[in-house]
Amino acid sequence: MAAKKHHTPGSEVHIKPATWRDLRGVYVLEKACFGRDAWPIWDVLGVLTFPDIVRLKAEEGEQLVGFIAGDERRSEKLAWIATFGVLPGWRRQGIGGRLLQACEVRLQQPLIRLTVRVSNQAAIQLYLQYGYRKVGRWPRYYQKTEDALVLEKRLDRG
C-alpha cells in the first residue's frame, strides 16, 4: 500500500515513544524504507521490547511515518542507532532530523554511532548536517554487495 503524501498545511507530526503495539507500523516502515535489507518481524519485535533501547516514532494522526531506535551499550559508553527511517512520502520535511535529535536527547551515552549505505547520499547528508562524521567503512555489509559507512557523533554530556 503506497503511503499518502504529507502535504496538509498545519497538520502535525508528533514524536512519541514507540511500543510493541507499533509492531505492524514499524514492520511496514522497515519494508518500505529498506526493501531487502528490512529486518524480519522478530527483529522488529525485539527492538520494540528489549531493555536499554530508545525507540521513538513519528506519527501524523494515527499513521506511523517514521521510526528510530537507539541501542545503549553502557559498558562501552556508546549507543548505536540500530534502525532509522521515514516513509518515502514524508521525507524532506524535517521529520528525520526531529527523530534523530529526539533520540540523541534520550540516549545517555557520550558517543553515538550508526551505519549507512555508501549509496544513500540523502541520509549521509542528513547525518553530516546533524554533526556526525565518517569514522570507518565496512566492506560488503549490505546484502554482501554494498559497503556501509560508519558515522559517529560525540555528545557533550558534562
C-alpha positions as a printed Julia matrix, in Angstrom:
158×3 Matrix{Float64}:
  0.0     0.0    0.0
  1.52    3.31  -1.07
  1.85    5.98   1.59
 -0.22    9.08   1.09
  1.82   12.2    0.63
  2.01   14.53   3.62
  1.05   17.94   2.33
 -1.7    19.21   4.59
 -0.69   22.7    5.77
 -0.77   22.93   9.53
 -1.02   19.2   10.07
  1.18   17.96  12.86
  3.69   15.15  13.02
  4.25   14.12  16.64
  7.3    12.34  18.04
  6.32    9.79  20.69
  7.76    6.71  22.4
  7.14    3.52  20.4
  5.97    0.25  21.98
  5.25   -3.31  20.91
  1.82   -2.04  19.83
  3.6    -0.33  16.93
  4.87   -3.65  15.57
  2.82   -3.59  12.37
  3.57    0.06  11.57
  7.31   -0.31  12.18
  7.43   -3.53  10.13
  5.64   -1.81   7.22
  8.06    1.13   7.51
 11.09   -1.21   7.51
  9.87   -2.87   4.29
  9.09    0.47   2.63
 12.41    2.06   3.61
 14.87   -0.82   3.38
 13.44   -3.43   0.98
 15.69   -6.49   1.03
 17.62   -5.05   3.99
 14.47   -4.78   6.12
 14.54   -6.56   9.43
 12.45   -9.69   9.86
  9.39   -9.33  12.08
 11.17  -10.93  15.07
 13.94   -8.33  14.97
 11.34   -5.56  14.83
  9.59   -7.07  17.84
 12.93   -7.25  19.65
 13.78   -3.6   19.06
 10.31   -2.67  20.33
 10.61   -4.71  23.55
 14.25   -5.19  24.61
 15.52   -3.06  27.52
 18.11   -0.31  27.01
 16.66    0.71  23.66
 15.37    4.2   22.98
 12.55    3.83  20.47
 10.62    6.72  19.01
  8.01    7.04  16.31
  6.8     9.95  14.23
  3.05    9.92  13.71
  0.69   12.03  11.69
 -2.72   11.31  13.12
 -2.78    7.55  13.59
 -0.23    6.79  10.86
  3.34    5.9   11.77
  5.52    7.78   9.27
  8.96    7.49  10.91
 10.85    5.38  13.43
 14.24    5.39  15.15
 15.8     3.03  17.68
 18.99    3.66  19.63
 20.7     0.77  21.41
 22.52    1.9   24.56
 25.67   -0.03  25.4
 26.53    1.37  28.8
 29.63   -0.75  29.36
 31.11    0.69  26.15
 29.85    4.27  26.82
 28.36    4.06  23.36
 24.98    3.93  21.62
 24.19    2.63  18.15
 21.33    3.86  16.02
 20.01    0.41  15.17
 17.37    1.45  12.65
 16.06    4.77  11.4
 13.64    5.51   8.6
 10.97    7.87   7.35
  8.37    6.71   4.83
  9.15    7.97   1.32
  6.09   10.24   1.12
  7.12   12.1    4.28
 10.82   12.67   3.58
 12.45   16.1    3.24
 10.04   17.7    5.7
 12.27   17.72   8.78
 10.82   14.56  10.33
 14.1    12.65  10.15
 16.0    15.45  11.83
 13.4    15.74  14.58
 13.52   11.98  15.22
 17.31   11.95  15.26
 17.54   14.87  17.69
 14.86   13.42  19.98
 16.69   10.09  20.1
 20.04   11.78  20.83
 18.49   13.67  23.76
 17.23   10.41  25.29
 20.4     8.39  24.75
 22.61    8.7   27.81
 25.91    7.79  26.19
 28.57   10.29  25.1
 29.12    8.64  21.71
 26.55    7.62  19.09
 27.37    5.52  16.03
 25.41    4.31  13.05
 25.89    2.66   9.67
 24.52    3.79   6.33
 24.79    2.51   2.77
 27.52    4.37   0.85
 24.95    4.99  -1.9
 22.4     6.64   0.44
 23.59   10.19  -0.12
 20.41   11.8    1.27
 20.85   10.01   4.62
 24.58   10.72   4.7
 23.91   14.44   4.16
 21.33   14.41   6.97
 23.81   12.83   9.38
 26.59   15.24   8.42
 24.19   18.16   8.87
 23.49   16.97  12.43
 27.16   16.69  13.38
 28.06   13.09  12.55
 31.42   12.39  10.99
 32.74    9.46   8.96
 34.94    7.15  11.03
 35.01    3.9    9.11
 33.79    1.71   6.29
 32.57   -1.89   6.47
 33.06   -3.66   3.14
 30.12   -5.54   1.62
 27.97   -5.02   4.73
 24.61   -4.69   2.96
 23.48   -7.86   1.18
 27.18   -8.72   0.94
 27.41   -6.33  -2.01
 27.49   -2.73  -0.76
 29.75   -1.07   1.77
 28.49    0.67   4.88
 29.87    3.93   6.15
 30.25    4.11   9.91
 29.48    7.55  11.3
 29.66    8.84  14.83
 28.77   11.86  16.9
 30.27   12.8   20.24
 27.78   14.45  22.6
 28.7    16.8   25.41
 27.26   15.01  28.45
 29.22   17.06  31.01
